[in-house]
Amino acid sequence: MDSILTLFYIFIAVLTALLAYLILPKIPTTILSIGAAVALAAGIWWHWKQFSVEYRLSTWQDNLRNYASYALLLLAILLSYGFYVFVWTSNGGNIEAAFSQVKNSVMNAGRIASERASQGLSAFGEAISSNMGAPKNTNRNTNRNAEILE
């Protein structure tokens, strides 16, 4: 079924084609640029006038961004205080013992990691050196050909 909108769309397409191919090439580029800038400014103004309430309601949380640094600073202070209280109560007030315990566990973990890395590297080096002297069999059919010849 044809509707009145079909004729309207055809009319709009014809007007757009006439404007694009007959009128616009004869207008200087300066006037076209000014006209496009004015049309863009009018479109932005109209859009903002239509949807400013929706933007305000959907971006209310952007105002919280101003307080993010203060919240992060407060969190760091509270976590530091919590760590201090935890160390103080778990070691009976001896903070140096807690720090030496942490230092020893970090040093032990580093020692174990370096030992495992050196063992892995030496095993890799031994595997490479043991395979260096052996000739590589590049022909897959050598064994099959040897069986056929025998």
DSSP file (Angstrom, degrees, kcal/mol; ACC not computed):
  #  RESIDUE AA STRUCTURE BP1 BP2  ACC     N-H-->O    O-->H-N    N-H-->O    O-->H-N    TCO  KAPPA ALPHA  PHI   PSI    X-CA   Y-CA   Z-CA
    1    1 A M              0   0    0      0, 0.0     2,-0.3     0, 0.0     0, 0.0   0.000 360.0 360.0 360.0 135.7    0.0    0.0    0.0
    2    2 A D        -     0   0    0      3,-0.0     2,-0.3     2,-0.0     0, 0.0  -0.674 360.0-166.7 -87.0 142.0    1.2    3.4   -0.9
    3    3 A S    >>  -     0   0    0     -2,-0.3     4,-0.9     1,-0.1     3,-0.5  -0.739  37.0-105.8-120.8 173.9    1.0    6.1    1.7
    4    4 A I  H 3> S+     0   0    0     -2,-0.3     4,-1.8     1,-0.2     5,-0.1   0.761 115.8  66.3 -70.2 -24.2    1.3    9.8    1.6
    5    5 A L  H 3> S+     0   0    0      1,-0.2     4,-2.8     2,-0.2    -1,-0.2   0.834  93.1  59.9 -67.3 -31.0    4.7    9.5    3.2
    6    6 A T  H <> S+     0   0    0     -3,-0.5     4,-2.1     1,-0.2    -1,-0.2   0.941 107.7  44.2 -62.6 -46.1    6.1    7.8    0.1
    7    7 A L  H  X S+     0   0    0     -4,-0.9     4,-2.3     1,-0.2    -1,-0.2   0.880 113.0  52.6 -64.8 -37.2    5.3   10.8   -2.0
    8    8 A F  H  X S+     0   0    0     -4,-1.8     4,-2.4     2,-0.2    -2,-0.2   0.914 108.8  49.1 -64.9 -42.6    6.7   13.1    0.7
    9    9 A Y  H  X S+     0   0    0     -4,-2.8     4,-2.3     2,-0.2    -2,-0.2   0.888 110.8  50.5 -64.8 -38.6   10.0   11.2    0.8
   10   10 A I  H  X S+     0   0    0     -4,-2.1     4,-2.4    -5,-0.2    -1,-0.2   0.913 110.1  50.6 -64.1 -41.9   10.2   11.3   -3.0
   11   11 A F  H  X S+     0   0    0     -4,-2.3     4,-2.4     2,-0.2    -2,-0.2   0.918 110.7  48.5 -61.2 -44.8    9.6   15.1   -2.9
   12   12 A I  H  X S+     0   0    0     -4,-2.4     4,-2.4     1,-0.2    -1,-0.2   0.901 111.1  50.9 -62.8 -41.0   12.3   15.5   -0.3
   13   13 A A  H  X S+     0   0    0     -4,-2.3     4,-2.3     2,-0.2    -2,-0.2   0.901 110.5  48.9 -64.1 -41.2   14.8   13.4   -2.3
   14   14 A V  H  X S+     0   0    0     -4,-2.4     4,-2.6     2,-0.2     5,-0.2   0.920 111.9  48.5 -65.2 -43.7   14.1   15.5   -5.5
   15   15 A L  H  X S+     0   0    0     -4,-2.4     4,-2.4     1,-0.2    -2,-0.2   0.902 111.7  49.8 -63.0 -40.1   14.6   18.7   -3.6
   16   16 A T  H  X S+     0   0    0     -4,-2.4     4,-2.7     2,-0.2    -2,-0.2   0.908 111.3  49.0 -64.5 -41.7   17.9   17.4   -2.1
   17   17 A A  H  X S+     0   0    0     -4,-2.3     4,-2.6     2,-0.2     5,-0.3   0.920 112.1  48.0 -65.2 -43.3   19.1   16.3   -5.5
   18   18 A L  H  X>S+     0   0    0     -4,-2.6     4,-2.1     1,-0.2     5,-1.2   0.915 114.1  47.4 -62.4 -41.8   18.3   19.7   -7.0
   19   19 A L  I  <>S+     0   0    0     -4,-2.4     5,-2.5    -5,-0.2     4,-0.4   0.919 116.2  43.7 -64.3 -43.4   20.0   21.5   -4.2
   20   20 A A  I  <5S+     0   0    0     -4,-2.7    -2,-0.2    -5,-0.2    -1,-0.2   0.869 124.9  29.8 -73.0 -37.1   23.1   19.3   -4.3
   21   21 A Y  I  <5S+     0   0    0     -4,-2.6    -3,-0.2    -5,-0.2    -2,-0.2   0.705 129.8  28.0-101.8 -20.4   23.6   19.2   -8.1
   22   22 A L  I  <5S+     0   0    0     -4,-2.1    -3,-0.2    -5,-0.3     4,-0.2   0.796 127.7  26.0-108.7 -38.8   22.2   22.6   -9.4
   23   23 A I  I >><S+     0   0    0     -5,-1.2     3,-1.2    -4,-0.4     4,-0.5   0.901 111.6  57.1 -97.9 -46.6   22.5   25.2   -6.6
   24   24 A L  G >4<S+     0   0    0     -5,-2.5     3,-1.2     1,-0.3    -4,-0.1   0.843  99.0  58.6 -62.1 -38.2   25.4   24.2   -4.3
   25   25 A P  G 34 S+     0   0    0      0, 0.0    -1,-0.3     0, 0.0    -2,-0.1   0.769 105.9  51.7 -63.8 -20.6   28.2   24.0   -6.9
   26   26 A K  G <4 S+     0   0    0     -3,-1.2    -2,-0.2    -4,-0.2    -3,-0.1   0.587  91.5  90.3 -90.6  -9.9   27.5   27.7   -7.8
   27   27 A I  S << S-     0   0    0     -3,-1.2     5,-0.0    -4,-0.5    -4,-0.0  -0.702  86.1-109.7 -88.1 136.3   27.7   29.0   -4.2
   28   28 A P     >  -     0   0    0      0, 0.0     4,-2.0     0, 0.0     3,-0.3  -0.262  22.9-120.2 -63.0 151.2   31.2   30.1   -3.0
   29   29 A T  H  > S+     0   0    0      1,-0.2     4,-2.6     2,-0.2     5,-0.2   0.800 109.9  60.6 -65.9 -29.1   32.8   27.9   -0.4
   30   30 A T  H  > S+     0   0    0      2,-0.2     4,-2.4     1,-0.2    -1,-0.2   0.928 107.2  44.7 -63.5 -44.5   33.0   30.7    2.1
   31   31 A I  H  > S+     0   0    0     -3,-0.3     4,-2.6     2,-0.2    -2,-0.2   0.894 113.1  51.3 -68.0 -39.1   29.3   31.0    2.2
   32   32 A L  H  X S+     0   0    0     -4,-2.0     4,-2.5     2,-0.2    -2,-0.2   0.912 110.7  48.8 -63.1 -41.5   28.8   27.3    2.3
   33   33 A S  H  X S+     0   0    0     -4,-2.6     4,-2.3     2,-0.2    -2,-0.2   0.920 112.8  47.0 -64.7 -43.7   31.2   27.0    5.3
   34   34 A I  H  X S+     0   0    0     -4,-2.4     4,-2.5     2,-0.2    -2,-0.2   0.919 112.9  49.7 -64.2 -43.0   29.4   29.9    7.1
   35   35 A G  H  X S+     0   0    0     -4,-2.6     4,-2.5     1,-0.2    -2,-0.2   0.900 111.2  48.8 -62.5 -41.1   26.1   28.3    6.4
   36   36 A A  H  X S+     0   0    0     -4,-2.5     4,-2.4     2,-0.2    -1,-0.2   0.896 111.5  49.8 -66.0 -39.6   27.2   24.9    7.7
   37   37 A A  H  X S+     0   0    0     -4,-2.3     4,-2.5     2,-0.2    -2,-0.2   0.909 112.2  47.2 -65.4 -41.9   28.7   26.4   10.8
   38   38 A V  H  X S+     0   0    0     -4,-2.5     4,-2.5     2,-0.2    -2,-0.2   0.914 112.8  49.2 -65.5 -42.1   25.4   28.3   11.5
   39   39 A A  H  X S+     0   0    0     -4,-2.5     4,-2.3     2,-0.2    -2,-0.2   0.897 111.7  49.3 -64.3 -39.5   23.4   25.1   10.9
   40   40 A L  H  X S+     0   0    0     -4,-2.4     4,-2.5     2,-0.2    -2,-0.2   0.922 111.8  48.2 -64.5 -44.2   25.6   23.1   13.2
   41   41 A A  H  X S+     0   0    0     -4,-2.5     4,-2.5     1,-0.2    -2,-0.2   0.908 112.5  48.7 -63.0 -41.5   25.3   25.8   16.0
   42   42 A A  H  X S+     0   0    0     -4,-2.5     4,-2.6     2,-0.2    -1,-0.2   0.901 111.5  50.0 -65.9 -39.8   21.6   25.9   15.6
   43   43 A G  H  X S+     0   0    0     -4,-2.3     4,-2.5     2,-0.2    -2,-0.2   0.904 111.8  47.3 -65.3 -41.1   21.4   22.0   15.7
   44   44 A I  H  X S+     0   0    0     -4,-2.5     4,-2.6     2,-0.2     5,-0.2   0.925 113.1  48.9 -66.2 -43.2   23.5   21.9   18.8
   45   45 A W  H  X S+     0   0    0     -4,-2.5     4,-2.4     2,-0.2    -2,-0.2   0.925 113.4  46.7 -61.7 -44.7   21.4   24.6   20.5
   46   46 A W  H  X S+     0   0    0     -4,-2.6     4,-2.2     2,-0.2    -2,-0.2   0.913 112.4  50.2 -64.0 -42.6   18.2   22.9   19.6
   47   47 A H  H  X S+     0   0    0     -4,-2.5     4,-2.5     1,-0.2    -2,-0.2   0.927 112.3  46.9 -62.3 -45.1   19.5   19.5   20.8
   48   48 A W  H  X S+     0   0    0     -4,-2.6     4,-1.1     1,-0.2    -1,-0.2   0.893 111.3  51.7 -64.8 -39.0   20.6   21.0   24.1
   49   49 A K  H  < S+     0   0    0     -4,-2.4     4,-0.2    -5,-0.2    -1,-0.2   0.879 114.6  43.5 -65.0 -37.1   17.3   22.8   24.6
   50   50 A Q  H  < S+     0   0    0     -4,-2.2     3,-0.2     1,-0.2    -2,-0.2   0.897 127.1  26.5 -73.0 -41.8   15.4   19.5   24.0
   51   51 A F  H  X S+     0   0    0     -4,-2.5     4,-2.1    -5,-0.2    -2,-0.2   0.176  82.2 107.9-115.2  17.1   17.5   17.2   26.1
   52   52 A S  H  X S+     0   0    0     -4,-1.1     4,-2.3     1,-0.2     5,-0.2   0.879  82.6  51.8 -65.4 -36.3   19.1   19.3   28.8
   53   53 A V  H  > S+     0   0    0     -4,-0.2     4,-2.2    -3,-0.2    -1,-0.2   0.923 109.9  48.8 -65.8 -42.9   16.9   17.8   31.5
   54   54 A E  H  > S+     0   0    0      1,-0.2     4,-2.0     2,-0.2    -2,-0.2   0.894 111.2  50.3 -64.2 -38.8   17.7   14.3   30.5
   55   55 A Y  H  X S+     0   0    0     -4,-2.1     4,-1.3     1,-0.2    -1,-0.2   0.915 110.5  49.8 -64.6 -41.4   21.5   15.1   30.5
   56   56 A R  H  < S+     0   0    0     -4,-2.3    -2,-0.2     1,-0.2    -1,-0.2   0.893 114.0  44.9 -64.3 -38.9   21.2   16.6   33.9
   57   57 A L  H >< S+     0   0    0     -4,-2.2     3,-0.5     1,-0.2    -1,-0.2   0.811 114.9  47.3 -75.6 -29.2   19.4   13.6   35.3
   58   58 A S  H 3< S+     0   0    0     -4,-2.0     3,-0.2     1,-0.2    -1,-0.2   0.626 113.9  45.9 -89.0 -11.8   21.7   11.0   33.7
   59   59 A T  T ><  +     0   0    0     -4,-1.3     3,-1.3    -5,-0.2     4,-0.3   0.008  69.1 117.9-119.3  29.1   25.0   12.7   34.7
   60   60 A W  G X  S+     0   0    0     -3,-0.5     3,-1.1     1,-0.3     4,-0.2   0.815  72.2  62.2 -64.2 -28.7   24.3   13.4   38.4
   61   61 A Q  G >  S+     0   0    0      1,-0.2     3,-1.1    -3,-0.2     4,-0.4   0.615  82.4  79.7 -76.0 -10.4   27.2   11.1   39.4
   62   62 A D  G X  S+     0   0    0     -3,-1.3     3,-1.1     1,-0.2     4,-0.3   0.801  83.6  63.7 -64.7 -26.9   29.7   13.3   37.5
   63   63 A N  G X  S+     0   0    0     -3,-1.1     3,-1.0    -4,-0.3     4,-0.3   0.756  91.6  64.8 -68.2 -22.3   29.7   15.7   40.5
   64   64 A L  G X  S+     0   0    0     -3,-1.1     3,-1.6    -4,-0.2     4,-0.3   0.724  82.9  77.3 -71.4 -19.6   31.1   12.9   42.7
   65   65 A R  G X  S+     0   0    0     -3,-1.1     3,-1.1    -4,-0.4     4,-0.4   0.798  83.8  64.7 -59.8 -28.4   34.3   12.9   40.6
   66   66 A N  G <  S+     0   0    0     -3,-1.0    -1,-0.3    -4,-0.3     4,-0.2   0.762 105.0  44.5 -66.4 -23.8   35.4   16.1   42.4
   67   67 A Y  G <> S+     0   0    0     -3,-1.6     4,-2.1    -4,-0.3    -1,-0.2   0.341  84.0  97.6-102.8   6.2   35.6   14.1   45.7
   68   68 A A  H <> S+     0   0    0     -3,-1.1     4,-2.3    -4,-0.3     5,-0.2   0.895  82.3  50.7 -65.3 -40.9   37.4   11.0   44.3
   69   69 A S  H  > S+     0   0    0     -4,-0.4     4,-2.2     1,-0.2    -1,-0.2   0.893 111.3  48.7 -65.7 -38.2   40.9   12.1   45.4
   70   70 A Y  H  > S+     0   0    0     -4,-0.2     4,-2.5     2,-0.2    -1,-0.2   0.902 111.0  50.1 -67.4 -39.7   39.7   12.8   48.9
   71   71 A A  H  X S+     0   0    0     -4,-2.1     4,-2.3     2,-0.2    -2,-0.2   0.907 111.3  48.8 -64.5 -41.0   38.0    9.4   49.1
   72   72 A L  H  X S+     0   0    0     -4,-2.3     4,-2.3     2,-0.2    -2,-0.2   0.891 111.2  49.8 -66.7 -39.3   41.1    7.7   47.9
   73   73 A L  H  X S+     0   0    0     -4,-2.2     4,-2.3     2,-0.2    -2,-0.2   0.915 111.1  49.3 -64.3 -43.0   43.3    9.6   50.5
   74   74 A L  H  X S+     0   0    0     -4,-2.5     4,-2.6     1,-0.2    -2,-0.2   0.899 110.3  51.2 -62.6 -40.6   40.9    8.6   53.3
   75   75 A L  H  X S+     0   0    0     -4,-2.3     4,-2.5     2,-0.2    -2,-0.2   0.911 109.6  49.6 -63.1 -42.8   40.9    5.0   52.2
   76   76 A A  H  X S+     0   0    0     -4,-2.3     4,-2.3     2,-0.2    -2,-0.2   0.905 112.0  48.6 -63.6 -40.5   44.8    5.0   52.2
   77   77 A I  H  X S+     0   0    0     -4,-2.3     4,-2.5     2,-0.2    -2,-0.2   0.932 112.7  47.4 -64.8 -45.0   44.8    6.5   55.7
   78   78 A L  H  X S+     0   0    0     -4,-2.6     4,-2.4     1,-0.2    -2,-0.2   0.893 112.6  48.9 -65.4 -39.3   42.3    4.0   57.0
   79   79 A L  H  X S+     0   0    0     -4,-2.5     4,-2.4     2,-0.2    -1,-0.2   0.898 111.6  49.7 -67.1 -39.2   44.1    1.0   55.5
   80   80 A S  H  X S+     0   0    0     -4,-2.3     4,-2.4     2,-0.2    -2,-0.2   0.926 112.6  46.9 -63.9 -43.7   47.4    2.2   56.9
   81   81 A Y  H  X S+     0   0    0     -4,-2.5     4,-2.6     1,-0.2    -2,-0.2   0.899 111.4  52.0 -64.5 -39.9   45.9    2.6   60.3
   82   82 A G  H  X S+     0   0    0     -4,-2.4     4,-2.5     2,-0.2    -2,-0.2   0.902 110.0  48.6 -63.4 -40.9   44.3   -0.8   60.0
   83   83 A F  H  X S+     0   0    0     -4,-2.4     4,-2.6     2,-0.2     5,-0.2   0.917 111.2  50.6 -63.8 -42.7   47.6   -2.4   59.1
   84   84 A Y  H  X S+     0   0    0     -4,-2.4     4,-2.4     1,-0.2    -2,-0.2   0.930 112.6  45.8 -60.7 -46.0   49.3   -0.7   62.1
   85   85 A V  H  X S+     0   0    0     -4,-2.6     4,-2.5     2,-0.2     5,-0.3   0.907 112.3  51.6 -64.8 -41.6   46.6   -1.9   64.5
   86   86 A F  H  X S+     0   0    0     -4,-2.5     4,-2.2     1,-0.2    -2,-0.2   0.924 113.1  43.8 -61.8 -45.3   46.7   -5.4   63.1
   87   87 A V  H  X S+     0   0    0     -4,-2.6     4,-1.6     1,-0.2     6,-0.4   0.900 113.8  51.6 -67.0 -40.3   50.5   -5.6   63.5
   88   88 A W  H  <>S+     0   0    0     -4,-2.4     5,-2.0    -5,-0.2     6,-0.2   0.906 116.1  39.0 -65.1 -42.0   50.4   -4.1   66.9
   89   89 A T  H  <5S+     0   0    0     -4,-2.5     3,-0.4     3,-0.2    -1,-0.2   0.823 114.5  52.1 -80.5 -30.6   47.7   -6.5   68.3
   90   90 A S  H  <5S+     0   0    0     -4,-2.2    -1,-0.2    -5,-0.3    -2,-0.2   0.786 117.7  36.3 -78.9 -24.6   49.0   -9.6   66.6
   91   91 A N  T ><5S-     0   0    0     -4,-1.6     3,-1.0    -5,-0.2    -1,-0.2   0.221 112.2-109.2-111.5  14.5   52.6   -9.3   67.8
   92   92 A G  T 3 5S-     0   0    0     -3,-0.4    -3,-0.2     1,-0.2    -4,-0.1   0.810  79.3 -49.0  66.8  29.9   51.9   -7.9   71.2
   93   93 A G  T 3 <S+     0   0    0     -5,-2.0     2,-1.1    -6,-0.4    -1,-0.2   0.463 105.0 125.0  91.5   1.8   53.2   -4.4   70.4
   94   94 A N    <>  +     0   0    0     -3,-1.0     4,-1.2    -6,-0.2    -1,-0.2  -0.746  25.2 167.0 -98.2  91.0   56.5   -5.5   68.8
   95   95 A I  H  > S+     0   0    0     -2,-1.1     4,-2.5     1,-0.2     5,-0.2   0.854  72.1  60.7 -73.9 -35.0   56.4   -3.9   65.4
   96   96 A E  H  > S+     0   0    0      1,-0.2     4,-2.4     2,-0.2    -1,-0.2   0.881 103.1  52.0 -61.4 -37.0   60.1   -4.6   64.7
   97   97 A A  H  > S+     0   0    0      2,-0.2     4,-2.0     1,-0.2    -1,-0.2   0.889 109.2  50.1 -65.8 -38.7   59.5   -8.3   65.0
   98   98 A A  H  X S+     0   0    0     -4,-1.2     4,-2.3     2,-0.2    -2,-0.2   0.927 112.1  46.9 -65.7 -43.6   56.6   -8.1   62.5
   99   99 A F  H  X S+     0   0    0     -4,-2.5     4,-2.5     1,-0.2    -2,-0.2   0.883 111.8  50.1 -67.2 -37.1   58.7   -6.2   60.0
  100  100 A S  H  X S+     0   0    0     -4,-2.4     4,-2.6     2,-0.2    -1,-0.2   0.866 109.7  52.3 -67.8 -34.1   61.6   -8.6   60.3
  101  101 A Q  H  X S+     0   0    0     -4,-2.0     4,-2.2     2,-0.2    -2,-0.2   0.921 111.2  46.1 -65.8 -42.8   59.3  -11.5   59.8
  102  102 A V  H  X S+     0   0    0     -4,-2.3     4,-2.1     2,-0.2    -2,-0.2   0.916 112.7  50.8 -63.8 -42.5   57.9   -9.9   56.6
  103  103 A K  H  X S+     0   0    0     -4,-2.5     4,-2.3     1,-0.2    -2,-0.2   0.914 110.5  48.9 -62.4 -43.8   61.5   -9.1   55.5
  104  104 A N  H  X S+     0   0    0     -4,-2.6     4,-2.5     1,-0.2    -1,-0.2   0.894 110.7  50.0 -64.8 -40.1   62.6  -12.7   56.1
  105  105 A S  H  X S+     0   0    0     -4,-2.2     4,-2.1     2,-0.2    -1,-0.2   0.884 111.4  48.6 -68.6 -35.2   59.6  -14.2   54.2
  106  106 A V  H  X S+     0   0    0     -4,-2.1     4,-2.2     2,-0.2    -2,-0.2   0.915 112.5  48.6 -67.1 -41.7   60.3  -11.9   51.2
  107  107 A M  H  X S+     0   0    0     -4,-2.3     4,-2.3     2,-0.2    -2,-0.2   0.893 111.7  49.5 -65.6 -39.0   63.9  -12.8   51.2
  108  108 A N  H  X S+     0   0    0     -4,-2.5     4,-2.6     2,-0.2     5,-0.2   0.905 110.3  50.4 -65.9 -40.9   63.1  -16.6   51.4
  109  109 A A  H  X S+     0   0    0     -4,-2.1     4,-2.2     1,-0.2    -2,-0.2   0.909 111.9  48.1 -63.9 -40.8   60.6  -16.3   48.5
  110  110 A G  H  X S+     0   0    0     -4,-2.2     4,-2.4     2,-0.2    -2,-0.2   0.896 111.7  49.9 -65.1 -40.4   63.2  -14.5   46.4
  111  111 A R  H  X S+     0   0    0     -4,-2.3     4,-2.4     2,-0.2    -2,-0.2   0.932 111.8  47.5 -64.2 -45.2   65.9  -17.1   47.2
  112  112 A I  H  X S+     0   0    0     -4,-2.6     4,-2.3     1,-0.2    -2,-0.2   0.907 112.5  50.0 -62.7 -41.6   63.5  -20.0   46.3
  113  113 A A  H  X S+     0   0    0     -4,-2.2     4,-2.1    -5,-0.2    -1,-0.2   0.909 111.7  47.3 -65.1 -41.6   62.5  -18.2   43.0
  114  114 A S  H  X S+     0   0    0     -4,-2.4     4,-2.4     2,-0.2    -1,-0.2   0.884 111.4  51.4 -69.3 -36.4   66.1  -17.6   42.0
  115  115 A E  H  X S+     0   0    0     -4,-2.4     4,-2.4     2,-0.2    -2,-0.2   0.926 111.8  46.7 -64.0 -43.3   67.1  -21.2   42.8
  116  116 A R  H  X S+     0   0    0     -4,-2.3     4,-2.3     1,-0.2    -2,-0.2   0.878 112.0  51.2 -66.4 -36.4   64.3  -22.6   40.7
  117  117 A A  H  X S+     0   0    0     -4,-2.1     4,-2.3     2,-0.2    -1,-0.2   0.916 111.3  47.0 -66.5 -41.9   65.2  -20.2   37.9
  118  118 A S  H  X S+     0   0    0     -4,-2.4     4,-2.4     2,-0.2    -2,-0.2   0.882 111.9  51.0 -68.5 -36.3   68.8  -21.3   37.9
  119  119 A Q  H  X S+     0   0    0     -4,-2.4     4,-2.3     2,-0.2    -2,-0.2   0.917 111.3  48.1 -64.0 -42.0   67.8  -25.0   38.0
  120  120 A G  H  X S+     0   0    0     -4,-2.3     4,-2.1     2,-0.2    -2,-0.2   0.901 112.5  48.5 -64.8 -41.1   65.5  -24.5   35.1
  121  121 A L  H  X S+     0   0    0     -4,-2.3     4,-2.6     2,-0.2    -2,-0.2   0.897 111.6  49.0 -67.0 -39.8   68.2  -22.7   33.1
  122  122 A S  H  X S+     0   0    0     -4,-2.4     4,-2.4     2,-0.2    -2,-0.2   0.901 111.6  49.4 -67.8 -38.5   70.8  -25.3   33.8
  123  123 A A  H  X S+     0   0    0     -4,-2.3     4,-2.2     2,-0.2    -2,-0.2   0.895 111.9  49.2 -64.6 -38.8   68.4  -28.1   32.8
  124  124 A F  H  X S+     0   0    0     -4,-2.1     4,-2.2     2,-0.2    -2,-0.2   0.915 111.0  49.4 -65.4 -42.8   67.7  -26.2   29.6
  125  125 A G  H  X S+     0   0    0     -4,-2.6     4,-2.6     1,-0.2    -2,-0.2   0.895 111.0  49.6 -63.9 -39.6   71.4  -25.7   28.9
  126  126 A E  H  X S+     0   0    0     -4,-2.4     4,-2.3     2,-0.2    -1,-0.2   0.898 110.5  50.4 -65.4 -39.8   72.1  -29.4   29.4
  127  127 A A  H  X S+     0   0    0     -4,-2.2     4,-1.2     2,-0.2    -2,-0.2   0.896 112.9  46.3 -65.4 -39.4   69.2  -30.4   27.1
  128  128 A I  H  X S+     0   0    0     -4,-2.2     4,-0.8     1,-0.2     3,-0.3   0.937 114.0  47.2 -67.2 -46.2   70.5  -28.0   24.4
  129  129 A S  H  X S+     0   0    0     -4,-2.6     4,-0.7     1,-0.2     3,-0.3   0.844 110.0  52.8 -68.7 -32.3   74.1  -29.2   24.8
  130  130 A S  H  < S+     0   0    0     -4,-2.3     4,-0.4     1,-0.2    -1,-0.2   0.808 112.8  44.7 -73.1 -26.9   73.2  -32.9   24.7
  131  131 A N  H  < S+     0   0    0     -4,-1.2    -1,-0.2    -3,-0.3    -2,-0.2   0.552  96.6  76.6 -90.8  -8.3   71.2  -32.5   21.5
  132  132 A M  H  < S+     0   0    0     -4,-0.8    -1,-0.2    -3,-0.3    -2,-0.2   0.880  95.7  45.6 -70.5 -37.2   73.9  -30.4   19.8
  133  133 A G  S  < S+     0   0    0     -4,-0.7    -1,-0.2    -3,-0.1    -2,-0.1   0.779  94.1  87.9 -79.3 -25.8   76.2  -33.3   18.9
  134  134 A A  S    S-     0   0    0     -4,-0.4     2,-0.1     1,-0.1    -4,-0.0  -0.546  83.3-118.3 -77.6 133.6   73.5  -35.7   17.6
  135  135 A P        -     0   0    0      0, 0.0     2,-0.4     0, 0.0    -1,-0.1  -0.439  28.0-122.0 -70.0 145.2   72.8  -35.4   13.9
  136  136 A K        -     0   0    0     -2,-0.1     2,-0.9     1,-0.0    -5,-0.0  -0.723  12.0-135.2 -91.2 135.5   69.2  -34.5   13.2
  137  137 A N        +     0   0    0     -2,-0.4    -1,-0.0     1,-0.2     5,-0.0  -0.790  29.9 169.7 -91.1 105.4   67.1  -36.8   11.0
  138  138 A T        +     0   0    0     -2,-0.9     2,-0.7     1,-0.1    -1,-0.2   0.664  56.2  79.5 -92.1 -16.5   65.4  -34.5    8.6
  139  139 A N    >   -     0   0    0      1,-0.2     3,-1.1     2,-0.0     4,-0.3  -0.825  60.1-166.2 -94.8 118.3   64.0  -37.2    6.3
  140  140 A R  T 3  S+     0   0    0     -2,-0.7     3,-0.4     1,-0.2     4,-0.4   0.748  85.4  57.1 -74.1 -22.7   60.9  -38.8    7.8
  141  141 A N  T 3> S+     0   0    0      1,-0.2     4,-2.8     2,-0.1    -1,-0.2   0.311  74.8 100.6 -93.3   9.9   61.0  -41.7    5.4
  142  142 A T  H <> S+     0   0    0     -3,-1.1     4,-2.5     1,-0.2    -1,-0.2   0.941  85.1  44.8 -62.1 -47.9   64.5  -42.9    6.3
  143  143 A N  H  > S+     0   0    0     -3,-0.4     4,-2.0    -4,-0.3    -1,-0.2   0.912 115.2  48.0 -64.3 -40.9   63.3  -45.7    8.6
  144  144 A R  H  > S+     0   0    0     -4,-0.4     4,-1.8     1,-0.2    -1,-0.2   0.900 112.6  48.5 -66.8 -40.2   60.7  -46.8    6.1
  145  145 A N  H  X S+     0   0    0     -4,-2.8     4,-2.2     1,-0.2    -1,-0.2   0.880 109.6  52.7 -68.0 -36.3   63.2  -46.7    3.2
  146  146 A A  H  X S+     0   0    0     -4,-2.5     4,-1.4    -5,-0.2    -1,-0.2   0.888 109.5  49.4 -66.1 -37.2   65.7  -48.7    5.3
  147  147 A E  H  < S+     0   0    0     -4,-2.0    -1,-0.2     2,-0.2    -2,-0.2   0.867 110.8  50.0 -68.5 -35.3   63.0  -51.4    6.0
  148  148 A I  H  < S+     0   0    0     -4,-1.8    -2,-0.2     1,-0.2    -1,-0.2   0.896 109.9  50.3 -70.1 -39.4   62.1  -51.6    2.3
  149  149 A L  H  <        0   0    0     -4,-2.2    -1,-0.2     1,-0.3    -2,-0.2   0.803 360.0 360.0 -70.2 -28.1   65.7  -52.0    1.3
  150  150 A E     <        0   0    0     -4,-1.4    -1,-0.3    -5,-0.2    -2,-0.2   0.492 360.0 360.0 -81.6 360.0   66.4  -54.8    3.7
